[in-house]
Amino acid sequence: MNATNLYSQIKSYSNLDETQICVLHKPKPNTPCINNPCSNPSQTKVVDFDKVKSIFCRLNNQPQLASVDCITHKGDNFLFVEIKSNKNFLTHQLKSSNAEAEDDEIIKSKVAGYNLKKKISDSILICNKISGNTNVFESIPCIYVLVTDTNTIEDPAQRFLANMNILAYNSIDIRKLTKLNKALRENLESLGYTNRYVKCSDFDDYIRNLVVSDLHSETLEYQHL
């Protein structure tokens, strides 16, 4: 069993067509970002793992589990992908009048509420069950990828000033974004899985340049403001 075999097995099990992250990403309820339209829509094929989970739980009479948003693969690597709208959170849930300590608590609560650990744990469980292997990822390298719609470098203020691309961030407080990026990175690192945190418009480049079987190498950060 390799990453390609597992991906094909899950796709066959669920009988789902492939889709793209831009279809699954819904910054507004029931409104995929692909309808808005995106300046750089992703072309990478993925399987909607939320639907896979629902099918698995229904067929096995099991209470609803958590799951990542989608899965894909590249070479030897199997990727679990979670999609979050930082832009929506930053523009609608963090008020400009908030004190710094209040922002910190809101960000901490928001990141904890994503429950990234349970999503990856339950997703791995589902993959094990579908594959008939109690530990299918013992032989298949996996990566937990968090995709968002804002810049993901930890100090975007420096890049922001360097590029002078004010229009791209005219509704986002760069300091708040920096804090959110830091909190998300720390949460990902604490889970114990190989992980990456990428901007949605850079997702295809990340997949394209992913080093086969070299999970511990530093893959280039693709950030375009």
Summary of the structure (lengths in Angstrom):
residues: 225
radius of gyration: 17.8
end to end distance: 39.5
largest distance: 54.5
contacts: 663
relative contact order: 0.16
helix: 48%
strand: 14%
